[in-house]
Amino acid sequence: ISTDHLLPRLLSALGSLQGHHLDSLSILDRVNHERWRDSGQSPGLTFGHLKMVLLWASVLFPRPEDWAELQGAVYRLLVVLLCCLATRNLPHFLHPEWNLLQDAGLDLHVLCQHVEHFASQPEVSLRIHVTHLGRSPPPRIDNGVKALLQLPASDPSHWATAYFDVLLDKFHVFNIQDTDRISAMQSIFRKTKTLGGEDS
């Protein structure tokens, strides 16, 4: 079975699961088209890029609780996307050695700024979805978070759930009760604490 046939099947399987997997993809696709690409007038991320981000997020965040709330689901895609843009590498889900951002002709610095702004102020872009955002606004992205986003470039072992859980915690959307996962996240957090600034 070719890659072209496998990816739609994987996305269809995600759609059959409980949670906001495809809802979060739909929201990011809309924001990407309307805000980051000026209603399609500017070059930028494709729907294919975002689908790949969702597939990685579904593996990195495997528990139903990860996708139970729309805000948390969107942020699971966002932290993966931010990391990919910061490290300039979005691995193909079925062929991780392929970097989908390489030779794509994209201004990754500008793209990263767009995504960072959305992650810090999602209500500005979402407008009608503001009621879904939860009670407390997400924090600004500081230098500590930016340093964290760079870690997988120097150490690929950080491409793991515990690392991304640390990022979720930075955005106040880590809501998992599993003790093993909390312990793994805290272990990574201790190792990276010096990068996180005073508000870690």
N, C-alpha and C positions, 0 to 999 in steps of 0.2 A: 504494500500500500504506500503510495507516494505521500510526501509531506503535505501536499495540497489537499489530499483527502483526509489525512489524519487530524489536522488542526481544527477543521469544522466539527469533526466528531468529538474532539476533546471539549470544545466550547459548548456543544450540545449537551455533553455529559455534565458540565458545570451548571448549565441551565436547569438540569433536572434535580439538582441538589437544593436543599433548604438554604435560604439565605439570599443575600443581595449581591451575588457574584456578577450577574449580568446587569443588574441595576447600576452598580458602581461603574462598570465599563461604559454604560450608556451615558451616565453623567459626565465622566471624563471626556468622552467623545464629543459631547455637546460643548463643554467648556473649551476643549481643544479647537473645535471648529469656529465657535463664535468669538472667543476671546484671544486665544493664543495664535490663531491663524486669520484673524480678522474676517470671519465668515467665509473662509476658504480663499481669501485674496492673497495671503502670504504663505510662503513655504513653511513647513513644519512637520510635526509628527503625523503619521498616517494612522488610520484605524488598525492597520496591521501591527504597527508598533504597540498600540495600546492593548490589542488582543494578546500579544506576547507578554506584556507586563502582567495582565490578568492571569495567564497560565503560570507564570513564575510565582505570583502572589498566592495562587491556590495551593501550590506545593509548599511554599514557605509558611503559610498560615493554614494548616490542614483541618483545624477543628471547626465544627459548626458555629461555636461561639464567636469565632473570628468574623463571621459574616452575618450575624444575627441582627446587627444594627447598621443602618445605612451609612451613618457617619463613619463608623469604624471600618466598614467595608471599603469606602472610598479612600480612607487613609492607608489601608493596606496596599492599594494600588499606588498611592502617592509616594509612600516611602520607597517602594521598589523603583518607581520611575525616577525619583530624585537621586537615588543612588546610581542608577544607570547613567543619568545625565552628568552627575558629578564625576564619575569615573570614565565617562565617554565610552561606555560599553553596555550594550543591550544584547545579551546572548540569545541566539535562536533557541527556542525551547527544546527542539528535537536535535539540534546540532549546535551545542553550546560554544563550539569553536568559531562559529560565525558571529561576527559583531554587526548587528543590524544598523548601528549608528555610523559605522565606518563607510566612507565614500557616499554618504547619503546627501551631502551638500547642505547640511543643516548648521545653523549657528547655535551650537549647543550651549554657549554661554547665555545667550538671550533666552533660549528655551528654558534653561534652568531658572533664570530669573522669573519667568512667567509662572512656572510651576511652584517655585518658592512663594511667590506672592499669593497664589491660590491657596497653598497649604496654610499660610498665615492668616488670610482673610477670605475664606471660601464664600462667605455670604455676599461679597461684592460681585462675584461671578455667577453664583447660583440663583440669586434673587428669589425665585418662587420656591426654592428648596430650603430657604432659611429656617423654616420650622423643623427641619429634620436634623439640624446641626447640633442638637444637644444644648445643655444649659450654659456651659462655659466656653468662651471663645478660645481657639488654639493660640499658643504663644507665637511670638515672632521667631523666625529662624535666626539664631545667633551664630557667632563664629564657632562655638562648640559643636553645634549640630552640623555645620558645614564641614568641620574637621572629621566628624564621625562618618559623614557621607563618603569621604575619600578612602576610608579604611579598606574596603574590598579591593581597591586597586593595588595596594601594597601587600595585602594578605588575603588571598582568595578564600581562606577558611572562614572569613567573616560573612561570606554569602551563605548565611544559615539563619534559621528561625530566631535564635537567641539574639543575634545582632540586630535583626529587623524589629524584634520586640523592644529593644532599647530605644530605637527610633520612635516606635509607637508610643512608648512611655513619655518621650520628650513632647509628643503632641497631645498627651493626656488622653489617649484612646486605647491604652493597654488595659483590657478588661477581662483577662483570662485568669481563671481560678486554679488551673492545674499547677500543683506544687513543683513538679519536676521542671516545668517550663519556666515558672517564676524563678526557680533556683538558677537555671541556666542563663536566664536574662540578667539576673543580679551578678552572676559571675563575670559576664561580658561587661556589664556596667562598671564593676570595680576596676577592670583592666583599662577601661577607657575614661575613667572619671576625670583624669587630668585634661581631657579634651573637651569635657562637657561644660566647663565654666562653673561659676559659682552657683548657678541656678539648676545644677544637675539634680 
